[in-house]
Amino acid sequence: MKNRNVWQGGLVLCVLMGGLSGCGTWMHSGKQSVTIFTNPPESAVVIDDYLHLTAPGTVTLSRKGNHLAQVNKDGYEPASLRIDRTWSWWVVGDIFGCLIIFSPFCIMHDIDKGGYYTFDDKIYLTLDRRTTEPLPLK
């Protein structure tokens, strides 16, 4: 009977530890909403050549990689902006939540699924006004 309780306790512990694996991905997912603001407003924004929006606007980005935003507006110089991901504090949760034993597995899961990373919630970009060059004198 005592041996059975030990096995049941061990099984419950394994299920709990497995449930905590990748807590960064579980707690804030592999995607994130990012709001892009431009000056001037109403600029056309294209992210990774397939997501289109008019700023200010919010887009959901995968945390699995960095992204590139291209911004255009008539009368202004086009601009490009890298949206880089940074380390997320949820990794600390992996280390302590998984009680050190499973932390390498938890961290690798979060790296693979994107929960290891985060983006800035708000991105601001100012476009430069296009200058017209003077006509050459004849």
C-alpha positions in Angstrom: 0.0 0.0 0.0 2.8 2.4 0.9 4.6 1.6 -2.3 1.5 2.4 -4.3 1.2 5.8 -2.7 4.8 6.6 -3.6 4.1 5.7 -7.2 0.9 7.8 -7.3 2.8 10.7 -5.7 5.6 10.4 -8.3 3.1 10.3 -11.1 1.3 13.4 -9.8 4.7 15.2 -9.5 5.6 14.2 -13.1 2.3 15.5 -14.5 2.7 18.8 -12.6 6.2 19.2 -13.8 5.2 18.4 -17.4 2.4 20.9 -17.1 4.8 23.6 -16.1 7.1 23.0 -19.1 7.2 25.9 -21.5 5.3 28.2 -19.1 6.5 31.3 -21.0 4.7 30.0 -24.1 1.6 29.0 -22.1 1.4 32.3 -20.1 1.9 34.7 -23.0 1.7 32.5 -26.1 4.0 32.5 -29.1 2.3 35.6 -30.6 2.1 39.2 -29.5 0.0 42.2 -30.4 2.1 45.2 -31.3 0.8 48.7 -32.0 2.6 50.8 -34.6 2.4 54.6 -34.5 3.8 56.8 -37.3 4.3 60.5 -37.6 2.6 61.5 -39.8 -0.4 59.2 -39.1 -2.2 57.3 -41.9 1.1 55.9 -43.2 1.0 52.6 -45.0 2.9 49.9 -43.2 3.9 46.5 -44.6 5.4 43.9 -42.3 7.4 41.0 -43.7 6.0 41.7 -47.2 2.5 40.3 -46.3 0.9 42.1 -43.3 -0.6 45.4 -44.4 -2.0 48.1 -42.1 -2.5 51.8 -41.8 -0.8 53.4 -38.8 -1.7 53.7 -36.1 -2.7 50.1 -36.1 -2.2 46.9 -34.2 -0.8 43.7 -35.7 -0.2 40.2 -34.2 3.3 39.0 -34.7 4.9 35.6 -34.2 7.6 35.7 -31.5 9.5 33.0 -33.4 11.5 35.5 -35.3 12.3 39.2 -35.9 10.2 41.2 -38.4 10.8 44.0 -40.9 8.3 46.9 -41.3 8.4 49.1 -44.3 6.5 52.4 -44.0 5.4 54.7 -46.9 3.4 57.9 -47.3 3.2 60.3 -50.2 5.5 63.3 -49.7 7.7 61.4 -47.2 10.9 59.3 -47.5 10.1 55.6 -47.2 11.5 54.0 -44.0 12.3 50.5 -42.9 12.3 49.4 -39.3 13.4 46.1 -37.8 11.1 44.8 -35.1 13.5 42.8 -32.9 12.5 40.4 -30.2 14.1 40.4 -26.8 14.4 38.0 -23.9 11.3 37.5 -21.9 11.1 37.4 -18.1 8.9 34.3 -18.4 12.2 32.3 -18.7 12.8 33.0 -15.0 9.4 31.3 -14.5 10.7 28.3 -16.4 13.7 28.0 -14.2 11.9 28.3 -10.9 8.5 26.9 -11.9 10.1 23.7 -13.2 12.2 23.4 -10.0 15.5 23.5 -11.8 15.2 19.8 -12.8 13.3 20.3 -16.1 14.3 23.9 -16.8 16.5 23.1 -19.9 13.5 21.3 -21.4 11.2 24.2 -20.5 13.5 26.8 -21.9 14.1 24.9 -25.1 10.3 24.5 -25.5 9.8 28.3 -25.1 12.7 29.0 -27.5 11.1 26.8 -30.1 7.5 28.1 -29.7 8.5 31.8 -29.2 7.5 32.1 -25.5 11.2 32.9 -24.6 10.9 36.2 -26.5 8.9 39.4 -26.4 8.5 42.6 -28.5 7.9 46.2 -27.4 4.1 46.7 -27.2 4.3 50.0 -28.9 6.5 51.1 -31.8 6.9 54.7 -32.9 8.4 55.8 -36.2 8.8 59.3 -37.6 9.1 59.7 -41.4 11.3 62.4 -43.0 9.6 64.8 -45.4 10.7 64.3 -48.9 12.7 67.3 -50.1 12.5 68.5 -53.7 15.7 69.4 -55.3 15.9 72.8 -57.1 15.7 72.7 -60.9 19.1 73.0 -62.6 19.8 76.4 -64.1 20.2 76.6 -67.9 
